[in-house]
Amino acid sequence: MVNIDLVRQLLDPYDSTQTECDGLTKICSTVLNKHNIPHQPMAGTLTYEDLKFPIHLWINLPNGFTIDYRARMWLGDNESIPHGIFKLSDYPDVIYEGEFIEIEPLSQVIFDVLCLDISDFLAENEYST
């Protein structure tokens, strides 16, 4: 059985990365692999009412939970759109359709780059006039 509290503790900090669904799914999968937590990355479509995002990535856990920190990025920031780690059955108006994909764990360098806060980088490297 997957400990959802542990998964939240491990993954919630990466919600603040400036990544879209593909980058964050790769980050999350890498972290889950590092901790030997079984999971299945997915690619497909995400639909809510008349909004359909044609290419989306997320993660399914074996105990019926879904990991998706970017659904609201595409479908709107409201309570009827899932965010984080959740039971899909709690969101009956949201439809995930997709297939399993293989994601190789990220190298440490790529992982670190994806987790950079670009605003900090730009502030440190501003050109003087």
Secondary structure as a PSIPRED ss2 file (coil, helix, strand):
# PSIPRED VFORMAT (PSIPRED V4.0)

   1 M C   1.000  0.000  0.000
   2 V C   1.000  0.000  0.000
   3 N C   1.000  0.000  0.000
   4 I H   0.000  1.000  0.000
   5 D H   0.000  1.000  0.000
   6 L H   0.000  1.000  0.000
   7 V H   0.000  1.000  0.000
   8 R H   0.000  1.000  0.000
   9 Q H   0.000  1.000  0.000
  10 L H   0.000  1.000  0.000
  11 L H   0.000  1.000  0.000
  12 D H   0.000  1.000  0.000
  13 P H   0.000  1.000  0.000
  14 Y H   0.000  1.000  0.000
  15 D H   0.000  1.000  0.000
  16 S H   0.000  1.000  0.000
  17 T C   1.000  0.000  0.000
  18 Q C   1.000  0.000  0.000
  19 T C   1.000  0.000  0.000
  20 E C   1.000  0.000  0.000
  21 C H   0.000  1.000  0.000
  22 D H   0.000  1.000  0.000
  23 G H   0.000  1.000  0.000
  24 L H   0.000  1.000  0.000
  25 T H   0.000  1.000  0.000
  26 K H   0.000  1.000  0.000
  27 I H   0.000  1.000  0.000
  28 C H   0.000  1.000  0.000
  29 S H   0.000  1.000  0.000
  30 T H   0.000  1.000  0.000
  31 V H   0.000  1.000  0.000
  32 L H   0.000  1.000  0.000
  33 N H   0.000  1.000  0.000
  34 K H   0.000  1.000  0.000
  35 H C   1.000  0.000  0.000
  36 N C   1.000  0.000  0.000
  37 I C   1.000  0.000  0.000
  38 P C   1.000  0.000  0.000
  39 H C   1.000  0.000  0.000
  40 Q E   0.000  0.000  1.000
  41 P E   0.000  0.000  1.000
  42 M E   0.000  0.000  1.000
  43 A E   0.000  0.000  1.000
  44 G E   0.000  0.000  1.000
  45 T E   0.000  0.000  1.000
  46 L E   0.000  0.000  1.000
  47 T E   0.000  0.000  1.000
  48 Y E   0.000  0.000  1.000
  49 E C   1.000  0.000  0.000
  50 D C   1.000  0.000  0.000
  51 L E   0.000  0.000  1.000
  52 K E   0.000  0.000  1.000
  53 F E   0.000  0.000  1.000
  54 P E   0.000  0.000  1.000
  55 I E   0.000  0.000  1.000
  56 H E   0.000  0.000  1.000
  57 L E   0.000  0.000  1.000
  58 W E   0.000  0.000  1.000
  59 I E   0.000  0.000  1.000
  60 N E   0.000  0.000  1.000
  61 L C   1.000  0.000  0.000
  62 P C   1.000  0.000  0.000
  63 N C   1.000  0.000  0.000
  64 G C   1.000  0.000  0.000
  65 F E   0.000  0.000  1.000
  66 T E   0.000  0.000  1.000
  67 I E   0.000  0.000  1.000
  68 D E   0.000  0.000  1.000
  69 Y C   1.000  0.000  0.000
  70 R C   1.000  0.000  0.000
  71 A H   0.000  1.000  0.000
  72 R H   0.000  1.000  0.000
  73 M H   0.000  1.000  0.000
  74 W H   0.000  1.000  0.000
  75 L H   0.000  1.000  0.000
  76 G C   1.000  0.000  0.000
  77 D C   1.000  0.000  0.000
  78 N C   1.000  0.000  0.000
  79 E C   1.000  0.000  0.000
  80 S C   1.000  0.000  0.000
  81 I C   1.000  0.000  0.000
  82 P C   1.000  0.000  0.000
  83 H C   1.000  0.000  0.000
  84 G E   0.000  0.000  1.000
  85 I E   0.000  0.000  1.000
  86 F E   0.000  0.000  1.000
  87 K E   0.000  0.000  1.000
  88 L H   0.000  1.000  0.000
  89 S H   0.000  1.000  0.000
  90 D H   0.000  1.000  0.000
  91 Y C   1.000  0.000  0.000
  92 P C   1.000  0.000  0.000
  93 D C   1.000  0.000  0.000
  94 V E   0.000  0.000  1.000
  95 I E   0.000  0.000  1.000
  96 Y E   0.000  0.000  1.000
  97 E E   0.000  0.000  1.000
  98 G E   0.000  0.000  1.000
  99 E E   0.000  0.000  1.000
 100 F E   0.000  0.000  1.000
 101 I C   1.000  0.000  0.000
 102 E C   1.000  0.000  0.000
 103 I C   1.000  0.000  0.000
 104 E C   1.000  0.000  0.000
 105 P C   1.000  0.000  0.000
 106 L C   1.000  0.000  0.000
 107 S C   1.000  0.000  0.000
 108 Q H   0.000  1.000  0.000
 109 V H   0.000  1.000  0.000
 110 I H   0.000  1.000  0.000
 111 F H   0.000  1.000  0.000
 112 D H   0.000  1.000  0.000
 113 V H   0.000  1.000  0.000
 114 L H   0.000  1.000  0.000
 115 C C   1.000  0.000  0.000
 116 L C   1.000  0.000  0.000
 117 D C   1.000  0.000  0.000
 118 I H   0.000  1.000  0.000
 119 S H   0.000  1.000  0.000
 120 D H   0.000  1.000  0.000
 121 F H   0.000  1.000  0.000
 122 L H   0.000  1.000  0.000
 123 A H   0.000  1.000  0.000
 124 E H   0.000  1.000  0.000
 125 N C   1.000  0.000  0.000
 126 E C   1.000  0.000  0.000
 127 Y C   1.000  0.000  0.000
 128 S C   1.000  0.000  0.000
 129 T C   1.000  0.000  0.000
